[in-house]
Amino acid sequence: MKTKIMEFFTNSAKVFLNPDELFSEKKATHNYDGVFSLIFYMAILGLIFGILTKSVIITIILIITLIIGALISKLIHSLITYVIAMIYKADAEFSQLYNLMCYDGALYALIIPGIGIALLTGNLIVIPLIILVDLWKLIVNVIAVNSVFEFGYGKSFIASYALVILILIIIMGLIL
């Protein structure tokens, strides 16, 4: 049990330091450590936000909502990425893509202390951390797609974010 916990946090650190190596290791094994990572860090974030409300019921609701929301959001993102990758005639398993793309949940470990610092000092340190985490999530997801489909970082970026960016541009065009 102790080695599993150590491996879990070591893999979380590898998402920050060397996601390419982590994904090449995890591609060979068919486990769901990425999904567990996303669930764990979403539960911690829900717990922190729930503690701020000082209500046990709201805390439980926040934890469940964040976990389910993150899993569904990542499922939709993985499905869109998988469909676009199939256009490039790529061959891989969807579950493998979903698992590797869920590893970006470990990046929320940066936001957790940021919330604490923001609450203690009143600074808005969380905003730059959220921007940093989102940029790093973009990179980690592109690396995950490249690890699964092995067709280069350019096509991996297009498969991961082309449709998302197109939808955002259309929405911004409709609003403005």
C-alpha positions in Angstrom: 0.0 0.0 0.0 2.8 2.4 0.9 4.5 1.8 -2.5 1.2 2.5 -4.4 0.9 5.8 -2.6 4.5 6.7 -3.3 4.1 5.8 -6.9 0.9 7.9 -7.1 2.7 11.0 -5.9 5.8 10.2 -8.0 3.6 10.0 -11.1 2.0 13.3 -10.1 5.4 14.9 -9.9 6.3 13.4 -13.3 3.4 15.3 -14.9 5.2 18.5 -13.9 8.7 17.4 -14.7 8.6 14.9 -17.5 5.2 14.0 -18.8 6.7 12.4 -22.0 8.5 9.8 -19.9 5.5 9.2 -17.7 3.1 8.7 -20.7 5.5 6.3 -22.4 5.6 4.2 -19.2 1.9 4.3 -18.7 1.1 3.5 -22.3 2.4 0.0 -21.9 0.3 -0.6 -18.8 -3.5 -0.5 -18.9 -4.4 0.9 -15.6 -6.5 3.9 -14.6 -4.0 5.9 -12.6 -4.7 9.1 -14.5 -8.4 8.9 -13.7 -7.6 8.3 -10.0 -5.3 11.3 -10.1 -8.0 13.5 -11.5 -10.5 12.2 -8.9 -8.0 12.8 -6.0 -7.1 16.3 -6.9 -10.7 17.3 -7.6 -11.7 15.9 -4.3 -9.0 18.0 -2.5 -10.1 21.1 -4.4 -13.8 20.4 -3.4 -12.7 19.9 0.2 -10.9 23.2 0.3 -13.8 25.1 -1.3 -16.2 23.3 1.0 -14.2 24.1 4.1 -14.5 27.8 3.1 -18.3 27.5 3.2 -18.2 26.0 6.7 -21.0 23.5 5.8 -20.5 19.8 5.7 -23.4 19.3 3.2 -22.1 21.9 0.8 -18.6 20.4 1.1 -19.9 16.9 0.1 -21.9 18.4 -2.7 -18.9 20.4 -4.0 -16.6 17.3 -3.9 -19.1 15.2 -5.8 -19.9 18.0 -8.3 -16.2 18.7 -9.0 -15.3 15.1 -9.4 -18.3 14.3 -11.7 -17.8 17.6 -13.6 -14.1 17.0 -14.2 -14.6 13.4 -15.3 -17.4 14.3 -17.8 -15.5 17.3 -19.1 -12.4 15.2 -19.6 -14.6 12.5 -21.3 -16.0 15.0 -23.7 -12.5 16.5 -24.5 -11.1 13.0 -25.0 -14.0 12.0 -27.2 -13.6 15.0 -29.4 -9.8 14.4 -29.6 -10.3 10.8 -30.4 -12.8 11.6 -33.2 -10.5 14.2 -34.8 -7.5 11.8 -34.5 -9.5 9.2 -36.3 -9.7 11.6 -39.2 -5.9 11.3 -39.4 -6.3 7.5 -39.5 -4.8 7.0 -36.1 -5.1 3.7 -34.3 -5.3 3.6 -30.5 -7.7 2.8 -27.7 -10.0 5.4 -26.4 -9.6 4.3 -22.8 -5.8 4.8 -23.1 -6.3 8.3 -24.4 -8.8 9.1 -21.6 -6.5 7.8 -18.9 -3.5 9.8 -20.1 -5.5 13.0 -20.6 -6.8 12.7 -17.0 -3.2 13.0 -15.7 -3.5 16.8 -16.2 -5.6 16.8 -13.0 -2.3 16.5 -11.0 -1.6 20.1 -12.1 -4.2 21.3 -9.7 -1.7 20.7 -7.0 -0.4 24.2 -7.9 -3.8 25.8 -7.3 -4.3 24.2 -3.9 -1.5 26.2 -2.1 -2.4 29.2 -4.2 -5.8 29.3 -2.7 -4.3 29.1 0.8 -1.9 31.9 0.1 -4.7 34.0 -1.4 -6.9 33.5 1.6 -4.1 34.3 4.1 -2.7 37.3 2.3 -5.6 38.6 0.3 -3.4 38.6 -2.9 -4.8 37.4 -6.2 -1.9 34.9 -6.6 -4.4 32.4 -7.8 -5.0 34.1 -11.2 -1.5 33.7 -12.5 -1.4 30.2 -11.1 -4.6 29.3 -13.0 -3.1 30.7 -16.2 0.1 28.8 -15.6 -1.8 25.6 -14.9 -4.0 26.0 -18.0 -1.0 26.5 -20.2 0.7 23.5 -18.7 -2.5 21.4 -19.1 -2.5 22.3 -22.8 1.1 21.0 -23.1 0.4 17.9 -21.1 -2.7 17.0 -23.1 -0.8 17.5 -26.4 2.0 15.2 -25.1 -0.7 12.7 -24.0 -2.3 12.7 -27.5 1.1 12.3 -29.1 2.0 9.4 -26.8 -1.2 7.6 -27.7 -1.4 8.2 -31.4 2.3 8.9 -32.2 1.7 11.3 -35.1 3.7 14.3 -34.0 3.1 17.3 -31.8 1.5 19.5 -34.5 -1.2 17.0 -35.4 -1.6 16.2 -31.6 -2.3 19.9 -31.0 -4.8 20.1 -33.8 -6.5 16.9 -32.6 -6.6 18.2 -29.0 -7.6 21.8 -29.4 -8.6 22.7 -32.9 -12.3 22.1 -32.5 -12.3 23.7 -29.0 -10.6 26.8 -30.3 -12.9 27.0 -33.3 -16.0 26.8 -31.0 -14.5 29.5 -28.8 -13.9 31.8 -31.8 -17.5 31.2 -33.0 -18.9 32.0 -29.5 -16.8 35.1 -29.2 -17.9 36.2 -32.7 -21.6 35.7 -31.7 -21.2 37.6 -28.5 -19.2 40.5 -29.9 
